[in-house]
Amino acid sequence: MARPCPSQQKKQHYAYDLSFYVLDLSSPLSNELSLAATASLSSISAEDWDRCAGAANPFVSHAFLSALEDSGAVCAATGWQPQHLFGRTAGKISGVMPLYLKNHSYGEYVFDWNWAEAYEQAGGRYYPKLQGGIPFSPVPGPRLLLAADTSPIFRQTLIRGAEAICENLSASSVHVPFPDETDWHAFGEAGWLQRLGLQFHWHNQGYKTFDDFLNALASRKRKHIRKEREAAHDSGVEFIQITGSDLGAEHWDAFYRFYLNTSDRKWGQAYLPREFFTLIGERMPERILLVLGRRHGGWICGALNLIGDDCLYGRNWGSDDDIKFLHFEACYYQAIDFAIAHGLKRVEAGAQGPHKLARGYLPVPTYSAHFIRDENLRNPVAQFVKRERKIIERQIAELAAESPYRQSGSQA
């Protein structure tokens, strides 16, 4: 049974006095649009939400987001109070935006701690703020989720709705980490601050085997990866890829142990409860790839990935043993194996990681957008992100110049 969040024993539903019109694709100014926000995803059916979210990115699916809420990982008590924005045209939900009211900046990967500290030292109140991303997940993807038959103009309507909620709740700001490039430009058109970041992604250039990928690399890099893989396997670890109906409680129990071990060492806090993994295993098993390592008859490590339409998303990892190259094999090379075997175009291995470059993962820009109500904070932040953007662009160019790929086999 899902663990209820104490603050959600009584559901709250907020309606905002917003009247909008959207342009119908066939006739102008046809349907009145009503916007509202809800403190529980359960008030929106999976069918309605997923009609807007689509199937390409599993992190914006109703199954994933509802598992966060129903497990208690996301709720007012943990500082992530849902305020999901949705709009109706002609009585039908046409667009949605995941949104959370927060009283801290934990569990995020686009950091604003310095902004908060500076603002509060100057007498401002930074919290609460609104977060329009996926909790605990540095995963690029759509954030302004529109049904296929909805005009793109509705993106601006959702943006204005998020601003209105910010005003209504007296929040300092709205932050949208890791939107895709289309949504990022939409936020920019609305006057939001646009911030640049950096991740490392692997791109499938039509490889049929892992050796095809290796052959695209410079000789020294190719030999290095082969040695790492051989060392991981020679240590006696057998790697198993588990997905779909093959996932069971035994696998989740083992993985959760690894997840807690790594969380305790790196952050001192595990954001996701055991129940969350049970729920995603039940609600979206076909979207999960769990890589487990077995040695001497017992599980010793694991890496959780989510499967998109054209991308494999690496998320959490952990281990009981400190075996050389175990992390690289379980997280990076097993992911590449799976992507090649299933014709996926990319592997996105999460935040951080210049060490990923030598293993075939190239630097790519990531994006975030920020609405700040008080110009006394907005103006210095605008100057900061402008300077930071130049630094990030230079870093991407410098890292790309160190690509491990041969000139003739370089990735796009």
C-alpha positions in Angstrom: 0.0 0.0 0.0 1.3 3.5 -0.8 2.5 5.6 2.1 0.3 8.7 2.5 2.0 12.0 3.1 0.6 13.6 6.3 -0.2 16.9 4.5 -2.3 15.1 1.9 -4.8 13.5 4.2 -7.1 16.4 3.1 -6.9 17.1 -0.6 -6.6 20.7 -1.7 -7.7 22.1 -5.1 -6.9 25.6 -6.1 -8.7 27.4 -8.9 -7.3 30.7 -10.3 -9.2 33.6 -11.8 -7.5 33.4 -15.2 -9.4 33.8 -18.4 -7.5 33.0 -21.5 -8.2 32.3 -25.2 -6.1 30.0 -27.4 -5.8 30.0 -31.1 -7.5 26.9 -32.5 -5.6 25.5 -35.5 -8.6 25.9 -37.7 -10.2 29.1 -36.5 -8.9 32.0 -34.3 -10.0 32.7 -30.7 -12.4 29.8 -30.6 -12.2 28.1 -27.2 -12.1 29.6 -23.8 -9.4 28.1 -21.6 -9.7 27.6 -17.9 -6.6 27.0 -15.8 -6.4 25.4 -12.3 -3.9 23.8 -10.0 -4.2 20.7 -7.9 -2.3 19.5 -4.9 -2.6 15.9 -5.9 -2.0 14.2 -9.2 -4.8 11.7 -8.3 -7.3 14.4 -9.3 -6.2 14.1 -12.9 -6.7 10.7 -14.6 -3.7 8.9 -16.1 -5.4 9.0 -19.5 -5.8 12.8 -19.4 -2.3 13.5 -18.1 -0.6 11.1 -20.5 -2.5 12.4 -23.5 -0.6 15.7 -22.8 2.7 14.2 -21.6 3.0 11.7 -24.5 5.0 8.5 -24.3 8.5 9.6 -25.3 9.8 10.6 -21.9 8.9 8.3 -18.9 9.7 10.9 -16.3 6.8 13.1 -17.1 4.3 10.2 -17.2 1.5 9.9 -14.8 2.9 6.6 -13.6 6.3 8.0 -12.5 5.0 11.3 -11.0 2.1 9.6 -9.1 4.6 7.0 -7.7 6.5 9.9 -6.2 3.4 11.2 -4.6 1.8 7.9 -3.5 5.1 6.7 -1.9 5.4 9.9 0.2 8.6 10.9 -1.5 6.9 14.1 -2.7 4.6 15.9 -0.3 4.4 19.0 1.9 6.3 17.1 4.7 9.3 16.6 2.4 9.2 20.1 1.1 7.7 19.2 -2.3 4.0 20.1 -2.3 2.4 19.4 -5.6 0.7 22.4 -7.4 0.3 20.8 -10.8 -1.1 23.2 -13.4 -3.6 22.1 -15.9 -5.9 23.7 -18.5 -9.1 22.7 -20.2 -10.6 23.6 -23.5 -14.1 22.6 -24.3 -14.2 20.6 -21.1 -11.1 18.5 -22.0 -7.7 18.7 -20.4 -5.4 20.2 -23.1 -2.2 20.9 -21.3 -0.5 20.3 -18.0 2.7 21.3 -16.2 4.2 19.5 -13.2 4.7 22.1 -10.5 5.7 21.9 -6.8 5.7 24.4 -4.0 9.1 24.1 -2.1 10.5 25.5 1.1 14.1 24.4 0.3 16.4 23.6 -2.6 17.3 20.0 -1.8 16.8 17.3 -4.5 17.6 19.6 -7.3 20.4 19.7 -9.9 20.2 23.3 -11.0 21.5 25.0 -7.9 20.2 28.3 -6.5 21.5 28.1 -3.0 23.6 31.3 -3.5 20.6 33.2 -4.9 18.6 32.3 -1.8 21.3 33.2 0.6 22.0 36.5 -1.0 18.3 37.5 -1.2 17.7 36.6 2.4 20.8 38.4 3.6 19.4 41.5 1.8 16.1 41.1 3.7 14.1 39.2 1.1 12.2 35.9 1.5 13.3 33.3 -1.1 11.1 30.4 0.2 8.6 29.3 -0.7 9.4 29.0 -4.4 7.9 26.9 -7.2 9.7 24.2 -9.0 8.5 23.1 -12.5 10.7 20.0 -12.9 10.9 16.3 -12.0 11.8 15.8 -8.4 15.2 14.2 -7.8 15.8 13.8 -11.5 18.3 15.7 -13.6 16.6 14.6 -16.8 16.0 16.9 -19.8 12.5 16.7 -21.4 9.3 18.6 -22.0 7.8 20.6 -19.2 4.9 22.4 -20.9 3.0 19.3 -21.8 0.4 19.7 -24.6 -2.1 17.3 -26.1 -1.4 16.6 -29.8 -4.4 18.6 -30.9 -3.6 21.7 -28.8 -2.1 24.8 -30.4 1.5 25.5 -29.5 0.3 28.9 -28.3 -1.0 27.1 -25.2 2.7 26.9 -24.0 2.5 30.7 -23.3 -0.8 30.2 -21.5 0.7 27.6 -19.2 3.7 29.9 -18.5 1.4 32.7 -17.5 -0.5 30.3 -15.4 2.7 29.4 -13.5 3.4 33.1 -13.0 -0.1 33.6 -11.6 0.3 30.7 -9.1 3.5 32.2 -8.0 1.8 35.5 -7.3 -1.2 33.8 -5.7 1.0 31.8 -3.3 3.4 34.7 -2.6 6.3 32.6 -3.8 9.5 34.4 -4.7 10.0 32.6 -8.0 9.4 29.7 -10.4 12.2 27.5 -11.6 12.0 25.0 -14.4 15.1 22.8 -14.6 16.0 20.7 -17.7 13.3 21.7 -20.1 13.8 20.6 -23.7 15.0 23.3 -26.1 11.5 24.0 -27.5 10.1 24.8 -24.0 13.3 26.7 -23.0 12.8 29.1 -25.9 9.1 29.4 -25.0 10.1 30.5 -21.5 12.6 32.9 -23.0 9.9 34.4 -25.2 7.8 35.0 -22.0 10.7 37.0 -20.5 12.0 34.4 -18.1 15.8 34.2 -17.4 17.5 31.4 -19.4 20.3 29.5 -17.8 22.7 27.0 -19.4 24.1 23.8 -18.0 26.1 20.8 -19.1 25.7 17.1 -19.2 27.4 14.2 -21.1 25.3 12.0 -23.4 26.1 9.0 -25.6 24.8 9.0 -29.2 24.1 5.9 -31.2 25.5 6.3 -34.7 23.8 3.3 -36.1 26.0 0.8 -34.2 25.1 -2.8 -34.5 27.4 -4.0 -31.7 29.5 -2.6 -28.9 32.6 -3.3 -31.0 31.1 -1.0 -33.7 31.1 1.7 -31.1 34.6 1.0 -30.0 35.8 1.1 -33.6 34.6 4.7 -33.8 37.0 5.7 -31.0 40.7 6.6 -31.1 42.9 3.5 -30.5 44.0 4.5 -27.0 40.5 5.2 -25.8 39.3 1.9 -27.4 41.9 -0.1 -25.6 41.2 1.6 -22.3 37.5 0.8 -22.4 38.2 -2.8 -23.3 40.5 -3.1 -20.3 37.9 -1.6 -18.0 35.2 -4.0 -19.2 37.6 -7.0 -18.9 38.6 -6.0 -15.4 34.9 -5.7 -14.2 34.0 -9.1 -15.6 37.2 -10.8 -14.5 36.4 -9.8 -10.9 33.8 -12.5 -11.0 30.7 -10.2 -11.4 27.9 -11.4 -13.6 25.7 -8.6 -15.0 22.0 -9.2 -15.5 19.6 -6.9 -17.3 16.1 -7.1 -16.0 13.0 -5.4 -17.3 9.2 -5.7 -17.6 7.5 -8.6 -15.8 10.8 -10.2 -14.8 11.3 -7.5 -12.2 10.4 -8.8 -8.7 10.6 -7.9 -5.0 14.0 -9.7 -4.7 15.5 -7.3 -7.3 14.0 -4.2 -5.8 15.1 -5.2 -2.3 18.7 -5.6 -3.5 18.7 -2.4 -5.5 17.3 -0.4 -2.6 20.1 -1.6 -0.3 22.6 -0.4 -2.9 20.7 2.9 -3.3 20.8 3.5 0.5 24.5 2.7 0.7 25.4 5.2 -2.0 22.9 7.9 -0.8 24.4 7.7 2.7 27.9 8.0 1.5 27.4 10.8 -1.0 24.5 12.9 0.3 23.6 11.6 3.8 20.0 11.3 2.8 17.9 9.0 0.6 15.1 10.9 -1.1 13.2 7.9 -2.4 11.5 5.4 -0.1 11.4 1.7 -0.8 7.7 1.9 -1.8 8.5 4.2 -4.7 10.4 1.4 -6.5 7.6 -1.1 -5.9 5.2 1.4 -7.5 7.2 2.1 -10.6 7.7 -1.6 -11.0 4.0 -2.1 -10.9 2.9 0.9 -12.9 5.6 1.1 -15.6 7.6 -2.1 -15.7 8.1 -2.0 -19.5 9.9 1.4 -19.0 12.4 0.1 -16.5 15.9 -1.5 -17.1 17.5 -2.7 -13.9 21.1 -3.8 -14.2 22.2 -6.0 -11.3 25.6 -7.4 -10.7 25.9 -10.8 -9.0 29.0 -12.4 -7.4 29.3 -15.6 -5.5 25.6 -16.1 -5.7 24.6 -12.7 -4.3 23.7 -9.3 -5.7 26.4 -6.8 -5.1 25.5 -3.7 -7.3 22.7 -2.2 -9.3 21.9 0.6 -11.7 18.4 1.8 -12.4 17.6 3.1 -15.9 14.3 4.3 -17.5 13.5 3.5 -21.1 12.2 6.2 -23.4 11.0 6.0 -26.9 14.5 6.8 -28.3 16.6 7.2 -25.2 17.9 5.3 -22.2 18.0 7.4 -19.0 20.5 6.4 -16.3 19.3 7.4 -12.8 20.4 5.7 -9.6 23.3 3.4 -8.8 24.8 1.7 -5.8 27.0 -1.2 -4.6 28.1 -3.2 -1.6 31.6 -3.8 -2.9 34.3 -1.4 -4.0 35.4 -3.2 -7.2 37.5 -1.3 -9.7 35.5 -0.2 -12.8 32.3 -1.7 -11.4 30.5 1.6 -11.7 31.6 2.2 -15.3 30.4 -1.2 -16.4 27.1 -1.2 -14.6 26.1 2.4 -15.4 27.8 3.2 -18.7 28.8 0.2 -20.7 25.7 -1.9 -19.9 23.6 1.0 -20.9 25.3 1.3 -24.2 24.9 -2.4 -24.8 21.2 -2.1 -24.2 20.8 1.0 -26.3 22.5 -0.7 -29.3 20.5 -3.9 -28.9 17.2 -2.0 -28.8 18.0 0.7 -31.4 17.8 3.6 -29.0 19.4 6.9 -30.2 20.9 8.1 -26.9 22.0 7.3 -23.4 21.7 10.1 -20.9 23.6 9.2 -17.8 22.5 12.0 -15.5 24.3 14.8 -13.8 28.0 15.5 -13.3 30.7 13.4 -15.0 33.7 14.8 -17.0 34.9 11.2 -16.5 32.2 10.1 -18.9 33.9 11.8 -21.8 36.7 9.2 -22.1 33.9 6.6 -22.2 32.1 8.0 -25.3 29.7 10.4 -23.6 30.0 13.8 -25.2 29.2 17.2 -23.7 25.8 18.7 -24.5 24.1 21.8 -23.2 21.2 21.6 -20.8 18.7 24.3 -20.0 16.7 25.9 -17.2 14.3 28.8 -17.0 13.6 31.2 -14.1 10.8 33.6 -13.2 11.8 35.9 -10.4 9.2 38.4 -9.1 11.4 40.9 -7.3 13.6 42.9 -9.7 16.0 43.5 -6.9 16.8 39.7 -7.1 16.0 39.3 -10.8 18.5 41.9 -12.0 21.7 40.5 -10.4 20.6 36.9 -11.2 20.2 38.0 -14.8 23.8 39.3 -14.8 25.0 36.1 -13.2 23.4 33.7 -15.7 24.7 35.9 -18.6 28.3 35.5 -17.4 27.8 31.9 -16.5 26.4 31.1 -20.0 29.7 32.2 -21.6 31.7 30.0 -19.2 29.5 27.0 -20.0 29.7 27.5 -23.7 33.4 27.7 -23.5 33.5 24.5 -21.4 31.4 22.6 -23.9 33.7 23.7 -26.7 36.8 22.8 -24.8 35.5 19.4 -23.8 34.2 18.6 -27.3 37.7 19.2 -28.6 38.8 16.4 -26.3 36.4 13.9 -27.9 37.6 10.3 -27.8 36.2 9.7 -31.2 38.3 9.4 -34.4 37.8 12.3 -36.7 36.0 10.2 -39.3 33.9 8.6 -36.6 33.0 11.6 -34.4 29.5 11.8 -33.0 27.0 14.5 -34.1 
